[in-house]
Amino acid sequence: MTSAYPASLASGSTAPAVATATNPLQVAEDIVKEMEELEDYYFGSDKKAKMERAAAQVVECADQVLSPASVQRKLRIRAFYLKGRAASLLQGDEQKAIELLSKAVKLDPQCLDAWNTLGEVYWNLQEFSQAQQHFEQAIQLCGSNSVSLRSLSMVLRAVEGKSDGESTALRRCENYVEALKKAKEAVQLDTLDPLNWETLGNSYIGDFFVNARRPDEINRALIAYQKAEAAYEKQGKHNPTLQLNRGMAAKYIEDYDLALKSFKKAHDIGAATAAEEGQRVVELVQRLASYADKKGGLKVNRLKELKSNFPSKPRSCPLKDLVDGTDIGVSLAGRVVQVVDRKGEVPVIVVCCDSAGEFFALSIYNAEIHKVAEVLVPMKSVLFVQNAKYKQISVAGPAGKQWSYPSIRVGNPSDVTVHGFGSLGVASVRSVFSCGAERVEVAPGSNNSGDKTASAAQDDAAARSCEAPQL
């Protein structure tokens, strides 16, 4: 990709870029934009030095404007903003940035860039309530705009519920609904900005976990990520965080081909954890395909015991009948072989065997694995699954390898009844979704990044999907 930062920065020159400038504020403006490109798309070992040198040049430019006592008020506002924006991009200079940006909004309460940058600084400090106030102030004083709206969407997914007697869990659920609404509004205002689409995708994922949506809802996130990728490509940019988040979303709904492709793209453009995520997918698919092909490695007599003595239940059927579609509305009957230990990842997967000896993977969404494991007894418990959605998982591996196995998906554990126990609804998840400002780890030397502090990882039966507001 063509260098996005100025020749003076790229070459390592320390010579002032403004010695002969006739419009120092325009020069400062250009350098600030280049600093933003450096922050997002450059990860060389000399990044810190480049950023500090650029910030010093911005200060030099701005001070040329601020030094005359008679300088126009409009120019003073812009100079304070540019100095504050430059400081906001240097780790450790947050308080200096707040001081300078506050001067800008004091002189001009409608300085939108300053309000949004203040919100970003407080986000980076993880002072989410302060960040929320500044983004809301930006909208109130400056009007609706996509940057404030998408940033507010991110913050709403980070703030905790109030402790004034209102339920924290309920407040969090409401925040995620509102966050999704704000992300949609941002997209409506600007459909060409990839960050708006990416934020919308992340909002769909957050709402899925916090408000226990059906897994089909994740498809909306994947559509948003696809549009974000297309918008980035038009700008000649590549975003490893977007690919990582899309890979995680695809994994949640067991679209493992898309997950592997996304993780590979993320790895190729610098996401250090993407290869590990891809390897986890391969190992899971191999494991489940092996159960289906080799009947779990069980001996003939053990397999015979496993598929015998199924309790009778009206309108229940084996896997074959469900696949053929000849008994619509019936319950699928299966005996538990193993609850797969996935370290809290989504969905909970239970390997089962039906009365014909066919193995399948039962994927249960919105369930807590430790509660599922407490109820189900491997090689004994019999399940009756309602509203089952069948899918033959088929994944193309390296060197022409192909893995395949039957999968049954249910959107809620209450769709599963355990013989002799009752509904598996007792294992329904309580939202533990949280969001903190974390940075995607990018491999040293990589020259690509996207959302500065976005990540996608699991936490028990939930996942984080976090971003940094970008201006």
N, C-alpha and C positions, 0 to 999 in steps of 0.2 A: 504494500500500500504506500502511496506517495506520502512523504513526510508531511505531517499536519502542523508542525511548529516552525517558527521562523528560523532562517538560516543562521542568525547569530546564536540562537539557542542550540541548534543542531550541531554547529561546528564547535561549540564550547567556548566561543568568544566571550570575553567579559567586557568588551567595549560597549559604552552606552549606545543604545539604539536610537537615542533622541537628540544627539548633539546638534543636528541641523534641522530638526523637525519644526515645521511652521505651524502644525496643529498638534501639540503634545497630547491633548485628550484623545484625539483619534488614534494616535500611536498607542496610547495606554489601552484604549478599547480593543485594538487589534491584538495586543500582547495578552490581555486577559482571555480573549477567545482562544488564543493559542495555548495558554496555561490550562484551560478546560480540556483541550484536546490532549495535552500532555498527561493530565490527571487520568483521563479515561482510556487512552490508547497507547501509552508508552510505559514500559516496565523495565527499562534498562537500569543498570546499577548506578548510573549517574542521574537518575530522575530527580532526586532531592536537590542536587546542585543546580540542575536546569531550572527547577521551579523557583528556587530562592533567587537565582539570577534574574529570572523574568519578573518576579515580584519587586525586586529592587528597581528594575527599569520602570515598572508601573508607578512606583512611589516617586521616582525622579520626574516622570512626566506630570503626574498630578500636582506635585509641589511647585512646578513651574507655573501652574495655573493658580494655585492657592496663595502664592507668595505676595502678589500685589493686593493691598488692602481694598482696592476699589473693584476687584474682580466681580463680575456679574453673579448674582445669586444662583442662576441656573447652572453656571459653570462650576460653582463651588459644590453644588449638590452632586453633579456628576463626578467630580474629582473625589469627593468623599466616598461615593459608591464604589468607584473603581479601585481605590486603595483598600476598601473593605472587602471587595470581592477577591482581590489578589490575596489578602491575608487569610480569607476563608479557605483558600486552597492549600494553605501551608499548615501541616499538622503542628499543633502547639500554639498557633497564633489566633485561636478562636476568640479570646477576650479582646484582642486588638481589633479583630474583625467586627465584633459586636459594637465596640465603641465608635468605630468609623461609620458603620452602617446606621447606627442610631442617630448620628449627626445628620446623615442624609435624609432620613425620614422625618426628623425634627424640622429641617428646613423645608421639606416637601412631603407631606403626609401621603401623597399620591405617587411616590416613587416606587413603582411596582417591583423593579429589580431588587431594590434594597430590602423590601419586605420579604420577598421570596428567599433572598440570600440569608437574611436573619433566621428564617425558618429552617433553612438547611443547616446553618451553624448549630442551632439548638438540637436539630436531629443528630448531627454528628457527635454532640455532647451527650446524647441520649436523654436530653431533657424534653421528653415528648410533649408534655402539656404546654410548655413554652413554644415549641415548634408549632403545635396546633393553633395556638392563639395568634401567632404571626401569619400563618397562612390564611386563617379566617379574616384577620385584619386586612390582608392584601385584597381579598375578594370584596370585603365590605367597603373599603376606601377606593379601590381601583377598578372594581368591576370583575365579572366572571372571566377567568382566563385558564387555559389548560394547564399551565405550570402549577399554579396554586391548587387547582382541583386535584391533579394527580398526586401532588405532594401531600395534600390533605388526606387523600385516600390511603397513602402509605402510613401516615401518622396515626390515623384512626385504627389501623391494624396493630399499632404498637402500644397505644395508651391502655392502661388498666382501667377497669371499672371504678366508679366512685365508691367511697367507703362511708357514705352518709346514710346508711340504712338500705340503699338500693343494692340489689343483688349484683355482685361483681360479674358473675357468669352471664346474667341476663344483659347487663350493660355491654359486655364484650360481644355477645351475639348481635346486639343492635349496632355496635360500632362496625362490625364486618359487613352488615347489610348496607349501612350508610357509606362505607368505604367503596363498596361495589358501585353504588349509585354515583359517587363522585368520579370514579374512574370512567364510567360510561359517559358522564357529562364532559369530561376532558377529551375523550375520543370524538364526541359530537362537535366540539369546538375546533379540533385539529386532527383530521384523519391521516395526515401525512407524517406526523411525529411518531417515530417508532417507540419512544418511551411511553407515550400514551397507551399504545396497544399492549406493550409489555406489562405496564401497571395493571391494565384491565385483566390480562391473563393471570397475574399474580393474585388479583382480587377475587377472581373466580375460584382459584385454588383455596385461598383463605376461607371464603364463604363455604366451600365444600366441607372443610374440616370442622369449622366452628359451629356451623348450623346443621351438620349431619345431613347434607344433601345426598341424593342418589348419585352413584358413580357416573351416570351419563352426563351429569353437569360438567364434568371435567372436559368433555369435548368442546365446550364453549371456551375454556381456557386455551385449548390447543388451537382453535381457530384464531384467537387473539394473538397467540405466539407466532402463528404462521404469517399474519398480517404485519406483525412487528419485524419479523425477519425480512419480508419483502421491502419494508420501508427502510430498514438498515442497508440493504443491498443497494437501493437507489442512491444512498448517500456514500456508497463505497466503504461501508463499515461492517465489521463483524463483531458480534457480542457473545463471548463465551458464557456469560451468565444466563442469557436468554436460552441458549442451547441446553445448558445444564438444567434450568427450570423446566424446559419443555420435555427433556428426557425423564425427569422425575414425574411430571404429570402423566406422560405416556406409560410409565411403569405402573402408576397407580391403577390405571384401567387395563393393564395387562396387554397394551400394545407394544410388545417387546421389540418388534422390528424398528418402530419409530424411536423407541427409547435408545436402542443401540446406535442408531444413526445419529441421534442428537448428541449422545455422549461422545461419539467419535468426533463430531464437529467441534464440540466444546474442547475436547482434548487437543485437537489439531490447532486451535487458535488460542490455547494457553490456559485452560482451566485444569489446574493440577490434580483435582480430585475426580475428574470425569472418567479417566481410565479405570479407576477403582470401582466407580458406580457401574460402569459397563460390565466389569468382570463379575460383579454381584448378580447382575441380570443373567449372564451366561450360566453361572453356577446354579442359580435357582431353576432355570429352564431345563438344564441338563438333569438336575435332580428329579424334577417332576416328570420329565419324559421317561426317565429310567424306571420310575414307579409304574408308569403306564405300560411300558414295554416288557419289563421283567417281573411284573406283579410283586414289586417290592422285595424281590429275591426270596420270597417265601417258598418253603417246600410244599409238595403236593398236598400232603395231609393237613398242613397248617392252613393252606389256602382253602381247602375243602371245608374246614371248620369255620373259616372266616365268612364264607358266603352261605352257610347253612343257618337254619333256625332263625330266619328273619321273622320278626313279629308281623302279623297280618294287620293291615290297615286299609279300610275302604279307599278305593281310588288312589292307590300308590303304585309306582312302577319302577322298573330298573332303568338304567341309563339309556339303553337301546331304544326304548319306547319314547323317551323324551327327545332323543336325537331325531328319530323318524317323524316326530310330530303327530303321532297317531292318538295320543291321549292328552290333548290340551286341557290344562286345568288340574291335572293330577299332581300328587306329591311324588318327588323323587326319593326313593329309599336307598340308604347307603350306610355301611358300617364304618366307623372311624378306624383308620389304620394308624395315622400319626398326625399330630398337630405340628406343623412346620415352625421351627424356631427362626423367626426373621428379625429378631432384635427390635420388635415394636414397629416394623414397617407395615405399610398398608398395601393390600388388604390382609386380614388374617386368612391363612390358607390351611385347610384341613384335607389331608389325603384320605379318600374313602374308597370302599369297594362295594359294588352292588351285589345282588343275589345271583347274578350270572358270572361273578368273578371279574368284572370289568372295573379297572381303577380309574378314578378321576380326581381332579383337584377342585375342592369346594372353596371358593373365594367369598369371604364374608366381610362386607364393608360396615363401617361404623361400629366396630366391635373392639373390645379390649382383650388382647391375647391372653393375659394372665387369668381373666375371668373365664374365657373359653376353655383354657387348659384345666381349670378347676372343675368344670362340669363334665368334660368329655374324657372317657376312659378308652385309650387305644386298644384295639382288638376286641372291644366289647360294646361300646355305645352305638346305638342305631339311631340314625337321623332321618327325619322326614322333612324334605325341603319344598316349600311352596314358592311360587313366583320365580322359579329357577330360570335363569337365562343361560342357554348352552352356547359354548363357543369352542371350536377346535383351535387351540393355540398352535401355531406353526411358526417357527423362527429359523431364519437362515443364519447359520454360523460360519466361521472362517473355513477356508479350504473346502467349500462345497458341502459342509455338514448341514443337516437339517434336523431340528428337534420338534417333536409334536406330541401333544397330549390333550385329552378332553378336559375342559374347564366348565364349572357351573358357578355362576355368579348370583349372589343375592345382595340386595342393597341394604338390608338391615337384619341383624341377628334374630329379630322377632319372626322372620320368615322361616326359621328353623325350629323344629320341635324335636326334643331328645326323648326317645322312648323311656318311660319310667321316671322321667324328671319333669318334663314340661317345656315351655318356651325357652329358647336361648336368649330371649330379650333381656334377661338379667345381665348379659354381657355387653349391653349397649354402651357405647363410649360416652364418657362425659368429657366435654371439650377441655383439652389442656393446651390448645394451640396458643402459642405466644410468639412474639416478634421482637427481635432485638437487632440493633445495627451491627451486622456482621459483614465482613468482606469476603468475597470469593477469593480463594487462594489461586493466584495466577503464577504459572511457571516462570522462573527467572529468565529474562531475555525475551519473553513474549511481548509483542507489540500491539496486542488487542485486548480490549476489555469492553464492558458495557456498563450496566447499572453498577455504580461504584460500590455499593454495599449490599448487593443482593445475594441471597443464598437459598438453596432448597435442601433441607435435611429433615429427618424425622425426629420427633420427640415423643416417645411412647406411641400412642395411636394417632399422632398428629404430625404436622409438618410446618416448618417455617418457610415463608416466602417473603423476603424483606428487601427493601430497596433504599437507596439514598435519593432524595429529591435532586433533580438535575435541572439546571437553569439554562 
